[in-house]
Amino acid sequence: MLELTIDEPDRLVKVAHALSTHTRIGIIKLLLAKPNLNIIEIAEALDIPVSTAATNVKVLEEAELILTELQPASRGAMKVCSRNFDDVRMILNPIAYYQNTSKAVEVEMPIGHFINFDIQPTCGMANTTGMLFIEDEPENFYHPDSRTAEIIWFRKGWIEYRFPKKLPAGAKVKSLEFSLELCSEAPNYNNDWPSEITVWVNDREIGSWISPGDFGDHRGKLNPPWWNDSSTQHGLLKTWAIEESRSTIDNEKSSSTTLRDLQMDQKPFITFRIGLKPDAKHQGGMNLFGKSFGDYAQGIIMRMQYE
């Protein structure tokens, strides 16, 4: 669910504009029936020129209402679109809303605040002022300065975080989700560099996503001036979720792991691990983006909905 308030007018206007035409509403409806469509398929389904479809997809993408991925095609790369949200909530009176509707807990974890890792080169990290350490020396991940990292990359292994599990007394969790920006890890960058990235929550596998590449097709909107244009630029915003009956990636079933399987009552925290399985078919590494790199101004966001 995308939640907007009148206190963030720029974003509210951008989303409202994106929803203001029948063409863009039609694109969103198409993606409800068929979760993944390329721009040519959208143009054919709506009987509009491909250029018109591409322009409207860009507006929806900039408003974060849809996600796009570059996938290999017979000639170069093809942009494939999918929905990012099932609901948009516009809160015009945030004081009244938050007094009466508090049914979710959200925690944003800076990507440098990991508690454990097991990685292999190539690897490294940087923050807004420069490279933190010499590349390809995993032992540097133990250094206290790693907590300032805003981009982290590694070719093999995993990295783990702990989120606090703080809920009102007697509350029952209905869903748990994690949102983050990431992509593959290639030399410099390579838009066609698949990598199978897996998430575990409380040591239970939630699902794997094949990142299509390490993206450099445009400069990351948030990248600091010192970051080289020939390096990784941005990722894709992905959401892993665990529900009462299944787990999903961007609302598509990824595994049969349920909330009950997580045994969240056993510990006062929730572990979130992300990385590459040793037997994964696509061993393309991983880039993880923080608030000051890539296209999305966020770390790893955990959201618990409860009743």
C-alpha positions in Angstrom: 0.0 0.0 0.0 1.2 3.5 -0.9 0.4 6.0 1.9 0.6 9.7 1.1 -0.3 12.7 3.3 -0.9 16.3 2.6 2.3 17.0 4.5 4.3 15.8 1.5 2.6 17.8 -1.3 5.2 17.2 -4.0 4.8 13.4 -3.9 1.0 13.7 -3.5 0.8 15.9 -6.7 3.1 13.5 -8.6 0.9 10.5 -7.8 -2.3 12.4 -8.4 -1.0 13.5 -11.8 0.0 9.9 -12.6 -3.6 8.8 -11.9 -5.3 11.6 -13.8 -5.6 10.0 -17.3 -7.6 7.1 -18.6 -4.6 5.8 -20.4 -2.5 5.5 -17.2 -5.4 4.0 -15.3 -5.7 1.5 -18.2 -2.1 0.5 -17.9 -2.6 -0.2 -14.2 -5.7 -2.3 -14.9 -3.7 -4.3 -17.5 -1.0 -5.0 -15.0 -3.6 -6.3 -12.5 -4.8 -8.9 -15.1 -1.2 -9.7 -16.3 1.4 -8.8 -13.7 4.3 -8.5 -16.2 4.0 -6.7 -19.6 6.5 -5.0 -21.8 5.7 -1.6 -23.4 4.9 -3.1 -26.8 2.3 -5.5 -25.2 0.8 -2.5 -23.3 0.6 -0.5 -26.5 -1.1 -3.3 -28.4 -3.6 -4.0 -25.6 -4.6 -0.4 -25.3 -4.4 0.3 -29.1 -2.1 3.2 -28.7 1.3 4.1 -30.2 4.3 2.5 -28.6 5.7 6.0 -28.0 2.5 7.0 -26.1 2.7 3.8 -24.0 6.4 4.5 -23.2 5.6 8.1 -22.1 2.8 7.1 -19.8 4.8 4.2 -18.3 7.5 6.7 -17.5 5.0 8.9 -15.6 3.7 5.9 -13.6 7.3 4.8 -12.9 8.4 8.2 -11.6 5.4 8.2 -9.3 6.5 4.8 -8.1 3.1 3.3 -9.0 4.7 0.7 -11.2 8.1 -1.0 -11.4 10.1 -1.6 -14.5 12.9 -4.1 -15.2 15.2 -4.2 -18.2 15.2 -7.8 -19.5 17.2 -9.2 -22.4 15.4 -9.2 -25.8 16.3 -10.2 -29.3 17.6 -6.7 -29.9 19.2 -5.1 -26.8 17.0 -4.9 -23.7 13.2 -4.7 -23.1 11.5 -2.8 -20.4 9.0 -5.0 -18.5 6.4 -3.4 -16.2 4.7 -4.6 -13.1 2.4 -3.0 -10.4 4.1 -1.7 -7.3 1.1 -1.2 -5.1 -2.4 -2.6 -4.7 -3.7 0.4 -2.9 -3.0 4.2 -2.7 -4.2 6.0 0.4 -4.2 9.8 0.4 -4.5 11.2 3.9 -5.7 14.8 3.8 -6.1 15.2 7.6 -3.0 13.3 9.0 -3.7 14.4 12.7 -7.1 12.7 12.7 -5.9 9.7 10.7 -3.0 8.9 13.0 -5.1 9.4 16.1 -7.7 6.9 14.9 -5.8 4.4 12.7 -2.6 3.0 14.0 -2.5 -0.5 12.6 1.0 -0.7 11.4 4.6 -0.5 12.7 7.3 0.6 10.3 11.1 0.6 10.9 13.7 1.8 8.5 17.1 0.2 8.9 20.2 1.9 7.5 22.1 -0.6 5.3 25.3 -0.2 7.3 23.6 -1.4 10.5 24.0 -5.1 9.7 24.8 -7.5 12.6 26.4 -10.4 10.7 27.7 -11.3 7.3 29.5 -14.0 5.3 30.7 -12.6 2.0 33.4 -13.1 -0.6 35.0 -10.6 -3.1 34.3 -8.7 -5.1 33.0 -6.6 -2.2 33.1 -3.1 -0.8 31.1 -0.2 0.5 30.9 3.5 0.2 29.1 6.5 1.8 28.3 10.0 0.6 31.9 11.2 0.9 33.8 8.4 -0.7 34.9 4.7 -0.6 35.0 3.5 3.0 37.8 0.9 2.6 40.0 -0.8 0.1 37.8 -3.0 -2.1 37.7 -6.8 -1.9 38.8 -7.2 1.7 35.8 -8.7 3.6 37.4 -8.1 7.0 36.7 -4.4 6.6 33.0 -5.1 7.1 33.8 -5.5 10.8 35.1 -1.9 11.0 32.8 0.6 12.9 32.8 3.0 9.9 30.8 0.4 8.0 27.7 1.7 9.8 27.9 4.8 7.6 27.6 2.8 4.4 25.1 4.0 1.8 25.9 1.4 -0.9 27.2 -2.2 -0.2 28.2 -4.8 -2.8 29.5 -8.4 -2.8 29.7 -11.2 -5.3 28.9 -14.2 -3.0 27.5 -14.7 0.4 24.9 -12.9 2.6 24.4 -10.0 5.0 22.0 -10.0 8.0 20.0 -7.4 10.0 17.9 -7.5 13.1 14.7 -5.4 13.4 13.0 -4.7 16.7 9.7 -6.5 17.2 7.7 -4.0 19.2 3.9 -4.2 19.1 1.0 -3.2 21.3 0.1 -5.7 24.0 -2.1 -8.4 22.5 -1.6 -7.4 18.9 -1.6 -10.1 16.2 0.7 -9.7 13.2 -1.3 -10.0 9.9 1.6 -9.4 7.5 5.3 -8.6 7.5 7.1 -7.0 4.6 10.6 -5.7 3.7 11.2 -3.2 1.0 14.7 -2.3 -0.4 16.5 -1.2 -3.5 19.0 -3.7 -5.0 20.5 -5.1 -8.2 23.2 -7.5 -9.4 26.9 -6.9 -9.1 28.9 -6.9 -12.3 32.3 -5.3 -13.2 31.5 -1.6 -13.5 27.9 -2.3 -14.6 26.1 -4.5 -17.0 22.3 -4.3 -17.6 22.3 -7.9 -18.7 23.9 -9.7 -15.7 21.3 -11.9 -13.9 21.7 -12.8 -10.3 19.4 -14.9 -8.1 19.0 -13.0 -4.8 17.3 -14.8 -1.8 15.7 -13.5 1.4 15.4 -15.4 4.7 13.4 -14.1 7.7 14.0 -15.8 11.1 16.1 -18.3 9.2 13.2 -19.3 6.9 13.5 -18.9 3.2 11.0 -16.4 1.9 11.8 -16.4 -1.8 14.3 -15.7 -4.6 14.3 -13.0 -7.2 16.4 -13.0 -10.3 17.8 -9.5 -10.8 18.1 -8.9 -14.5 21.3 -6.8 -14.2 23.6 -4.3 -12.6 22.1 -1.1 -13.8 23.9 1.8 -15.4 21.3 2.9 -18.0 20.9 6.2 -16.1 22.7 8.0 -13.3 21.2 7.2 -9.9 19.0 10.1 -8.8 20.5 10.2 -5.3 24.2 9.3 -6.1 26.7 11.8 -4.6 28.8 13.9 -7.1 32.0 11.9 -6.5 30.4 8.6 -7.6 31.7 7.5 -11.0 29.3 7.4 -14.0 30.9 4.1 -15.1 29.9 2.3 -11.9 26.6 0.8 -10.7 24.0 3.5 -10.7 20.7 2.3 -9.4 18.6 -0.8 -8.5 15.0 -1.8 -8.4 12.7 -1.4 -5.5 11.6 -4.9 -4.4 9.2 -6.0 -1.6 9.3 -9.4 0.1 6.2 -10.1 2.2 5.1 -12.9 4.5 1.4 -13.4 5.0 -0.8 -15.9 6.9 -1.0 -18.3 3.9 2.1 -17.6 1.8 5.1 -15.4 1.0 5.3 -13.0 -1.9 7.7 -10.9 -3.9 6.0 -7.8 -5.3 2.6 -9.5 -4.6 3.5 -12.6 -6.5 3.8 -15.9 -4.6 7.4 -16.8 -3.9 7.1 -19.6 -1.3 4.7 -21.4 1.0 6.4 -19.9 4.1 3.8 -18.3 6.4 3.8 -16.0 9.4 3.4 -19.0 11.7 6.6 -20.6 10.3 8.6 -17.5 11.5 7.8 -18.2 15.2 8.0 -14.5 15.9 7.0 -15.0 19.6 10.3 -16.8 20.3 12.6 -13.7 20.2 12.3 -9.9 20.7 13.7 -9.2 17.2 13.2 -10.3 13.6 16.2 -11.3 11.5 16.4 -10.4 7.9 19.1 -12.0 5.8 19.6 -11.4 2.1 22.2 -12.9 -0.2 23.0 -15.6 -2.8 22.7 -19.3 -2.2 25.8 -21.3 -3.1 23.8 -23.5 -5.5 21.9 -20.6 -7.2 21.9 -20.9 -11.0 22.7 -17.2 -11.5 25.7 -16.2 -9.4 25.7 -12.5 -10.3 26.3 -10.9 -6.9 24.4 -8.1 -5.2 24.3 -4.3 -4.8 22.3 -2.9 -1.8 21.4 0.8 -1.8 20.8 3.1 1.1 19.0 6.5 1.4 21.8 8.4 -0.5 22.4 6.1 -3.5 20.3 4.8 -6.3 16.8 6.0 -7.1 14.9 5.5 -3.9 15.6 7.5 -0.7 15.3 4.6 1.8 17.2 2.0 3.6 15.6 -1.4 4.3 12.0 -0.8 5.5 10.2 -3.3 7.6 6.4 -2.9 7.9 4.3 -5.0 10.2 0.5 -4.8 9.9 -1.4 -6.1 12.9 -4.9 -6.2 14.4 
